[in-house]
Amino acid sequence: MKRWKKILYAAALSCALLLSGCGGADGVQETAENATETNESAIITNLAALDNNAWLYNAEDDVYYQLGIAYCETPADENYETLAIFVPGAYFAGTDNGDGKYTCEINPDGEIHGYTAENAPIVLPVDTPGYAAQAPLTAYASFTEFMENGLIYAHIGCRGRDAGAPAGVTDLKAGVRYLRYIDADMPGSTDRIFTFGMSGGGAQSALMGATGDSDLYTPYLNAIGAVQGVSDAVLGSMDWCPITNLDHADEAYEWMMGITRSGLSEEEQAISDALAAAYPAYINAAGFISPDGSVLTLDESGDSAGQSGSYYDYIKNIIEESFNNFLSDTEFPYDASASSGGMGGFPGGGMPDFGGRGGMPGKRTESDSGETDGASASEKSGANDETDINGESAEEISYEERDDITRNETAGGVTISGVYETVQDYIDAMNADDEWVIYDAENNTASITSIEDFVLAFKSASKNLGAFDQLDAGQGENTLFGYGDGNGAHFDGVLAGILKDLNHQYAADYETDLARTDAAGYTPEQRLNMYTPLYYILKSEKGYQTSSVADYWRIRTGIAQSDTALTTEVNLALALEQYDGVKDVDFATVWGQKHVKAERTGESDANFIQWVHECLN
């Protein structure tokens, strides 16, 4: 059914070579740069096509699969840059070769959940907590729920933060390009690719959705020998708690959660206050638009700067909507302790230290993370981390235990735990110290007195000043914007300006780092743009409409997480809702949930799969 595509690709490439003077290198490069994602695109690569005589088969699951497929010609790290493909058996007619492998032909009559080999969607996990590496699969893994729903599961190994941005997304893009290169020879539609990830993986899933075909990635893709002449855009992006929009994440963090910090020196408090004060200026320049069509703004003047304005009201309404969804969804008696990632303990009642340095940072030092390649401990051992991305062992290994991000213990706020017999019992527990929740029992709805009161109760800061661009360059995101040597580098220009104004001891470090360039000649600002979805989505940004943005988005976040400000996900959803061409944005922040694959009801992967079905039907 798909063979015609490859014929057209070959014909187009032959014509390109003739026009370029019998295949001159310059002519081929020009053709690749001008290629579009139409069927006449000229695919340029020396990579081997998919070997349909080399499929492996798991009879118990009725799944054909291949491992260790090279997706780029000159990989930067062969330990990561391969992919694996898992195909439901109904889409293939397989013949046993007698050597443990199978020769497969596409079965046009096979159907699962209304999909066929021609139109089945392809899902790509992005399991990169803390922007870590995603180790390639080296053995069969069972993805039963995905297979039974007729989905093709493609697992793309990718480099981690120790390789420096944009290595991770570059590798994922190269993998998508290879899938389009072999599209004619495998089941599934490469026009129906969906990514899904949590935390740093949610961020890189969002980037895959926002940066499709961005020219900024070209030198990085060329450096690893990615397929040329095809698109790397995806159709949909599922993002749980995406730690993203790092260009203003430090400012947003202090604006929302800086009030929960204690024990700061006078200088540290000045930094926190200045970061919080910088956030309204960003919001007012960004041009976020509310559902009623008005531009959202924050007050920049007076002692209460940033604590009033239509943007403030919008965020407050989002919090109240989350609370009221919880009241609507939840049956009482309610066991808060059994709620996945519930509000008890961290952040309100304290959180364990997952390898964080604790306290305020000291002078800048070499990386002491103990990691050398950006991978988690399980990735280093070659273990299959897919039990985490598909939710099978999420309770056993938390994302905080895997991401090697600096966090500190927090104290204060409200602790919600145990069983609450009635809604009023639950409300009374939240108002135990101060009344900040106003409950309407007749309508079973609630409102809050202010964002500040909500934050003081449930969203204490757990990261050092410079939550993402830490003063000593010791945070995970600092490593992400390093230069491939595992050491951190600074990237936040706003924070750099604040430190300069304060004549701070770290000001020179920021100035030095912000003037550096990487091997491709890109500055930290350019690399930060590449790793900021809003750079491509917001009309006020220079990158607006310079990429192919995904049609479909699903964003979920735990409202009580302290890994990033709630505004991170809200701003992403707002920008997408006003972006021309995006067909659907399904956003919710979930009450009673923290830094987890948060869902109002049901199980995360089942909900993701159902969402894919809804997007396509």
C-alpha positions in Angstrom: 0.0 0.0 0.0 2.9 2.4 0.8 5.3 1.2 -1.9 4.4 4.1 -4.2 5.9 6.6 -1.8 9.3 5.0 -2.0 9.1 5.0 -5.8 8.3 8.7 -5.9 11.1 9.4 -3.4 13.6 7.5 -5.6 12.4 9.3 -8.7 12.7 12.7 -7.1 16.2 11.9 -5.8 17.3 10.8 -9.3 16.0 14.0 -10.8 17.8 16.0 -8.2 21.1 14.3 -8.9 20.7 14.9 -12.6 19.9 18.6 -12.1 22.9 19.0 -9.8 25.4 17.9 -12.5 25.4 14.1 -12.1 25.3 14.1 -8.4 27.6 16.9 -7.3 27.6 17.3 -3.5 26.6 20.9 -3.6 23.5 20.1 -5.7 22.4 17.3 -3.4 22.8 19.5 -0.3 20.7 22.2 -1.9 18.0 19.7 -2.8 17.9 18.5 0.8 17.6 21.9 2.2 14.7 22.8 -0.1 12.9 19.5 0.4 9.4 19.5 1.8 7.4 16.8 3.5 5.4 16.1 0.3 5.6 12.7 -1.4 8.1 14.2 -3.9 10.6 14.9 -1.2 14.2 13.7 -2.0 15.3 11.5 0.9 19.1 11.7 1.2 20.8 9.2 3.4 23.3 6.3 3.4 21.5 4.5 6.2 20.2 1.0 5.5 16.5 0.5 4.9 14.5 -1.6 7.3 15.4 -5.3 6.9 12.0 -7.1 6.7 13.8 -10.5 6.9 15.1 -9.7 10.4 12.0 -9.4 12.5 11.8 -11.1 15.9 8.6 -12.5 17.2 7.0 -12.8 20.7 4.3 -15.4 20.2 2.8 -14.9 23.7 2.1 -11.3 23.0 1.7 -11.7 19.2 4.2 -8.9 18.6 6.9 -8.5 15.9 9.9 -6.3 16.9 13.3 -5.1 15.9 16.0 -3.7 18.2 19.2 -1.8 17.7 18.3 0.0 14.4 20.7 2.8 13.5 18.9 6.0 12.8 21.8 8.3 12.1 25.0 7.8 10.0 27.5 9.4 12.3 26.2 8.9 15.8 27.7 11.1 18.5 27.1 8.2 21.0 26.5 4.7 19.7 25.5 3.6 23.2 22.2 5.6 22.8 21.5 6.4 19.1 19.5 3.4 18.0 15.8 2.7 18.0 13.4 -0.2 18.5 10.1 -0.9 16.9 7.2 -3.0 18.2 4.3 -4.0 15.9 1.1 -5.8 16.7 1.0 -9.2 14.9 -2.2 -8.4 13.1 -0.4 -5.9 10.9 2.1 -8.4 9.5 2.1 -11.8 7.7 5.3 -13.4 9.1 7.2 -16.4 7.9 9.7 -18.2 10.2 13.2 -18.2 8.6 14.3 -21.1 10.8 17.0 -19.0 12.5 14.9 -17.2 15.1 14.0 -14.4 12.7 11.0 -13.8 10.5 10.3 -12.4 7.1 7.4 -10.1 7.3 5.0 -8.6 4.7 2.4 -6.0 5.5 -1.0 -7.5 6.0 -3.5 -5.0 4.5 -6.5 -6.9 6.1 -5.3 -6.8 9.7 -7.3 -4.5 11.9 -7.1 -3.5 15.6 -9.4 -1.0 17.2 -10.4 0.3 13.8 -6.8 0.8 12.7 -5.0 -1.0 9.8 -1.3 -1.3 8.9 -1.9 1.7 6.7 -3.2 4.2 9.3 -2.2 2.9 12.7 -0.7 5.6 14.9 2.9 5.5 16.1 3.7 6.4 19.7 7.1 7.5 20.9 8.0 7.4 24.7 10.2 10.2 26.0 11.4 8.8 29.3 14.1 11.4 30.2 13.5 12.6 33.8 15.7 15.6 34.5 16.6 15.6 30.7 18.5 12.4 31.3 19.4 10.0 28.5 17.0 7.4 27.2 18.8 4.1 27.0 17.9 2.1 23.9 16.1 -1.2 24.4 18.4 -4.2 24.1 15.8 -6.9 24.8 12.1 -7.5 24.3 9.7 -5.5 26.4 6.0 -6.0 26.7 3.8 -3.1 25.8 0.6 -5.0 26.0 -1.8 -2.1 26.4 -0.4 -0.3 23.4 -0.4 -3.4 21.2 -4.0 -4.3 22.1 -5.1 -0.8 21.1 -3.5 -1.2 17.7 -0.6 1.3 18.2 2.9 1.0 16.8 5.5 1.6 19.6 8.8 3.1 18.5 11.4 3.6 21.2 14.2 6.0 20.2 17.3 6.0 22.3 18.7 9.5 22.9 21.5 11.3 24.6 21.0 13.0 27.9 21.7 16.4 29.5 25.5 15.6 29.9 25.7 15.8 26.1 24.3 19.4 26.3 21.2 20.8 24.7 19.9 20.3 22.0 21.3 16.7 21.9 18.3 14.9 23.3 15.7 16.5 21.0 18.1 16.3 18.1 18.3 12.5 18.5 14.5 12.1 18.9 14.1 14.2 15.7 16.7 12.0 13.9 14.7 8.9 15.0 11.5 10.4 13.6 13.2 11.2 10.3 14.4 7.6 10.0 10.9 6.3 10.7 9.7 8.4 7.7 12.5 7.0 5.6 11.3 3.4 6.2 7.6 4.4 6.2 7.0 2.3 3.0 8.3 -0.9 4.6 6.6 -0.9 8.0 3.1 -0.8 9.3 1.9 2.5 10.8 1.3 6.0 9.5 4.2 8.5 10.0 1.6 11.2 9.6 0.2 10.0 13.0 3.1 10.2 15.4 2.4 11.0 19.0 5.1 11.6 21.7 4.5 11.2 25.4 6.6 11.9 28.4 6.8 13.0 32.1 8.9 15.7 33.8 12.0 16.4 31.7 10.5 13.8 29.3 7.3 15.9 29.3 9.5 18.9 28.4 11.2 17.1 25.5 7.8 15.7 24.3 6.5 19.3 24.3 9.6 20.3 22.3 9.0 17.6 19.8 5.5 19.0 19.4 6.6 22.6 19.1 9.9 22.4 17.1 8.9 20.3 14.1 11.2 21.1 11.1 12.9 24.0 12.9 15.9 25.2 10.9 17.7 25.9 14.2 18.3 22.1 14.5 19.8 21.7 11.1 23.5 21.8 12.0 23.0 19.4 14.9 21.0 17.0 12.8 23.6 17.2 10.0 26.4 16.5 12.5 25.0 13.1 13.4 24.0 12.2 9.9 20.3 12.3 10.2 18.1 11.5 7.2 17.6 14.6 5.0 14.6 15.5 3.0 11.9 14.4 5.4 10.0 16.1 8.2 10.7 15.6 11.9 7.3 17.0 13.0 4.8 15.0 15.0 1.0 15.1 15.1 0.4 15.1 18.9 2.2 15.7 22.2 1.3 14.3 25.6 3.1 16.1 28.4 2.9 15.3 32.1 4.5 17.9 34.4 6.7 19.3 31.6 9.7 21.1 33.1 10.1 23.5 30.3 10.0 27.2 29.2 13.4 27.6 31.0 13.9 31.1 29.6 11.8 32.6 32.4 11.3 29.6 34.7 13.5 31.1 37.5 11.5 34.3 37.5 8.2 32.3 37.5 9.4 30.1 40.4 10.1 33.1 42.6 7.0 35.0 41.6 4.8 32.0 42.7 6.9 30.3 45.4 9.5 32.7 46.6 7.2 33.7 49.5 7.7 30.3 51.0 11.5 30.6 51.4 12.9 31.2 54.9 16.3 31.8 56.3 17.6 33.8 53.4 20.4 36.3 53.8 19.7 40.0 52.9 21.5 39.4 49.6 19.6 36.2 48.8 16.3 37.8 49.6 17.2 40.7 47.2 17.8 38.1 44.4 14.5 36.3 45.1 12.6 39.6 45.2 14.2 40.8 42.0 13.4 37.6 40.1 9.8 37.7 41.2 9.6 41.4 40.2 10.9 40.5 36.7 8.1 38.1 36.0 5.3 40.7 35.4 7.4 42.4 32.8 7.7 39.1 30.9 4.0 38.4 31.1 3.1 41.9 29.9 5.4 41.5 26.9 4.4 37.9 26.1 0.9 38.7 25.1 -1.0 35.8 26.5 -4.7 35.9 25.6 -7.5 34.6 27.8 -10.4 32.5 26.4 -12.5 35.7 26.3 -10.0 37.3 24.0 -8.5 39.8 26.4 -4.7 40.2 26.9 -3.6 39.0 30.3 -1.4 41.4 32.3 0.2 41.7 35.7 0.5 44.9 37.7 4.2 46.0 37.8 3.9 48.9 40.2 3.6 49.3 44.0 4.4 47.1 46.9 2.0 44.4 45.6 3.5 44.3 42.1 2.6 41.0 40.4 -0.2 40.2 42.9 -3.0 41.8 40.8 -4.1 42.0 37.2 -6.0 39.8 34.8 -3.2 37.2 34.6 -3.2 36.9 38.4 -6.9 36.4 38.3 -6.6 33.8 35.6 -4.1 31.7 37.5 -6.3 31.9 40.6 -9.2 30.7 38.6 -7.1 27.8 37.3 -6.4 26.8 40.9 -10.1 27.0 41.8 -11.1 25.0 38.7 -8.6 22.3 39.8 -10.1 22.2 43.3 -13.7 22.0 42.0 -12.8 19.3 39.5 -11.5 17.3 42.5 -14.7 17.9 44.4 -16.7 16.8 41.4 -14.6 13.7 40.8 -14.1 12.5 44.3 -16.4 10.3 46.4 -16.2 10.6 50.2 -15.0 9.1 52.5 -11.8 10.0 50.8 -8.4 8.4 51.6 -5.9 11.1 50.9 -2.9 8.8 51.7 -3.9 6.4 48.9 -4.1 9.3 46.4 -1.2 8.9 44.0 1.3 11.6 44.8 -1.2 13.3 47.1 -0.6 16.5 49.0 0.4 14.9 52.2 4.1 15.2 53.0 6.1 16.9 50.2 5.7 19.8 49.7 3.5 20.8 52.5 4.8 18.4 55.1 8.4 18.0 54.1 10.2 16.0 51.4 13.2 13.7 51.4 16.5 14.9 49.9 17.0 13.0 46.6 20.7 13.6 46.3 20.3 17.4 46.5 23.2 19.5 47.9 20.9 21.2 50.5 20.9 24.8 51.6 22.2 27.6 49.5 24.9 26.8 47.0 28.6 27.4 47.6 31.2 28.6 45.1 31.1 27.1 41.7 32.6 23.6 41.5 33.0 20.7 39.1 29.9 18.5 38.7 29.5 16.2 41.6 26.4 14.3 40.4 28.4 11.1 39.9 26.9 10.7 36.4 29.1 10.8 33.3 26.6 10.5 30.5 23.4 12.0 31.7 21.8 8.6 32.3 19.9 7.4 35.4 21.3 4.5 37.4 19.0 2.1 35.7 19.9 3.4 32.3 23.6 2.9 33.0 23.0 -0.7 33.8 21.1 -1.2 30.6 17.9 -1.8 32.4 14.6 -1.3 30.6 13.1 2.0 31.9 9.9 1.5 30.0 8.2 0.1 33.1 8.3 3.7 34.2 7.1 5.5 31.1 4.2 3.1 30.8 3.3 3.4 34.4 4.0 -0.2 35.5 6.4 0.6 38.3 6.0 4.3 38.8 5.2 3.8 42.5 8.4 1.8 43.0 10.8 4.3 41.4 9.7 8.0 41.6 10.8 10.5 39.1 12.6 12.4 41.8 14.7 9.3 42.5 15.7 9.1 38.9 16.3 12.6 37.7 19.3 13.7 39.9 17.8 17.2 40.3 18.8 19.2 43.3 16.0 19.6 45.8 15.9 20.5 49.5 13.6 19.5 52.3 10.7 21.8 52.8 8.6 22.5 55.9 5.4 24.3 56.8 2.1 24.4 55.1 -0.8 22.0 55.4 -0.4 18.2 55.6 -3.4 16.3 54.2 -3.3 12.5 55.0 -5.6 9.8 56.2 -9.3 9.3 55.6 -11.8 12.2 55.4 -15.4 11.1 56.0 -17.0 14.2 54.4 -16.0 17.1 52.1 -16.4 19.4 55.1 -13.8 17.4 57.1 -11.4 17.8 54.2 -12.0 21.6 54.0 -11.6 21.9 57.8 -8.2 20.1 57.6 -7.0 22.6 54.9 -8.2 25.5 57.0 -6.7 24.2 60.2 -4.1 27.0 60.4 -5.8 29.8 58.5 -9.0 30.0 56.5 -8.1 30.2 52.9 -10.7 27.9 51.4 -14.2 29.1 51.2 -16.6 26.2 50.6 -20.2 26.4 49.3 -21.7 23.2 50.6 -25.0 23.7 48.7 -23.2 23.6 45.3 -20.2 21.6 46.4 -17.8 24.2 45.1 -14.9 26.1 46.6 -12.9 29.3 46.1 -9.6 30.4 47.6 -8.7 33.7 49.2 -5.5 34.2 47.1 -2.7 32.5 45.2 -0.3 33.4 48.0 -2.5 31.5 50.6 -2.7 28.5 48.3 1.1 28.5 47.8 1.8 28.8 51.5 -0.4 25.8 52.2 0.6 23.5 49.4 3.5 24.6 47.1 6.6 25.3 49.1 9.8 26.0 47.2 12.1 23.0 47.2 14.9 24.3 44.9 17.7 26.8 45.6 17.7 30.3 44.3 18.0 30.1 40.6 15.8 27.1 40.7 16.9 26.1 37.2 20.0 28.2 36.6 21.4 27.6 40.1 24.0 30.2 41.3 26.8 27.6 41.4 25.7 26.0 38.1 25.0 22.8 39.9 21.4 22.2 38.9 20.4 19.6 36.3 19.4 22.3 33.8 22.8 23.9 34.1 24.3 20.6 32.9 21.8 20.6 30.1 23.2 23.9 28.9 26.7 22.8 29.4 29.1 21.8 26.6 29.1 18.0 26.7 31.7 17.7 29.5 29.2 17.0 32.3 29.8 20.4 33.9 27.1 23.1 34.3 26.8 26.4 32.6 24.6 29.4 33.1 21.8 30.5 30.7 19.4 32.8 32.4 20.1 36.4 31.1 17.5 38.0 33.5 19.2 36.4 36.5 22.6 37.4 35.1 21.4 41.1 35.0 20.1 40.9 38.5 23.4 39.6 39.8 25.4 42.2 37.9 23.2 45.0 39.5 23.9 43.5 42.9 27.6 43.2 42.2 27.2 39.5 43.3 30.1 37.1 43.4 28.6 34.9 40.7 27.9 37.7 38.3 31.2 37.2 36.4 30.4 33.4 36.0 27.1 34.2 34.4 28.7 36.8 32.1 31.4 34.4 30.9 28.9 31.6 30.3 26.4 33.7 28.4 29.2 34.8 26.0 30.2 31.2 25.1 29.3 29.3 21.9 29.1 25.6 21.3 30.6 23.5 18.6 27.9 24.6 16.1 28.6 28.3 17.0 25.3 28.7 18.9 25.1 31.0 21.9 23.3 30.0 25.1 20.4 32.2 24.1 20.0 30.4 20.8 20.1 27.0 22.5 17.6 28.1 25.1 15.3 29.2 22.3 15.6 25.8 20.8 14.6 24.3 24.1 11.7 26.6 24.8 8.3 25.6 23.2 6.9 29.1 23.6 9.7 30.5 21.4 7.9 28.8 18.5 4.3 29.3 19.6 4.0 32.8 21.0 3.3 35.6 18.5 5.6 37.9 20.5 8.6 35.6 20.0 11.0 35.7 17.0 10.5 31.9 16.4 6.8 32.3 15.9 5.6 30.2 12.9 9.2 29.0 12.1 8.3 25.4 12.9 5.6 22.8 12.3 3.6 22.7 15.5 1.7 19.6 16.5 -2.1 19.6 15.9 -3.0 17.9 19.2 -1.8 18.5 22.8 -2.6 16.9 26.1 -1.0 18.5 29.2 -1.4 17.3 32.8 0.3 18.5 35.9 0.1 17.9 39.6 -0.9 21.2 41.2 1.1 20.6 44.3 4.4 19.9 42.7 7.3 22.2 43.6 9.5 21.3 40.7 8.3 24.3 38.7 5.7 27.0 39.0 2.1 26.2 37.9 2.5 29.0 35.3 4.8 26.8 33.3 2.1 24.5 32.1 -0.6 27.1 32.1 1.4 29.4 29.8 2.1 26.5 27.5 -1.6 25.7 27.2 -2.5 29.4 26.8 0.0 29.9 24.0 -1.2 26.7 22.2 -4.8 27.7 22.5 -4.1 30.9 20.6 -1.8 29.4 18.0 -3.4 29.2 14.5 -3.5 25.6 13.3 -3.5 23.8 16.7 -6.7 21.7 16.7 -7.1 20.8 20.3 -5.4 21.6 23.7 -6.6 19.3 26.5 -5.2 20.8 29.7 -5.7 20.1 33.4 -3.9 20.7 36.6 -4.8 18.0 39.0 -5.7 18.6 42.7 -4.1 16.3 45.2 -1.2 15.4 42.8 2.5 16.3 42.9 5.3 15.6 40.4 3.7 12.5 38.9 1.8 11.4 35.8 -1.1 13.3 37.2 -4.7 12.4 36.0 -8.0 13.5 37.4 -9.4 9.9 37.1 -8.2 6.7 35.6 -4.7 5.5 34.7 -2.2 7.7 32.8 -1.3 5.4 29.9 -4.9 4.3 29.4 -6.0 7.9 29.3 -3.2 8.8 26.9 -4.2 5.9 24.5 -7.8 6.9 24.7 -6.8 10.5 23.8 -4.9 9.3 20.8 -8.1 7.4 19.7 -10.2 10.6 20.1 -7.7 12.7 18.1 -7.9 10.4 15.2 -11.7 9.5 15.2 
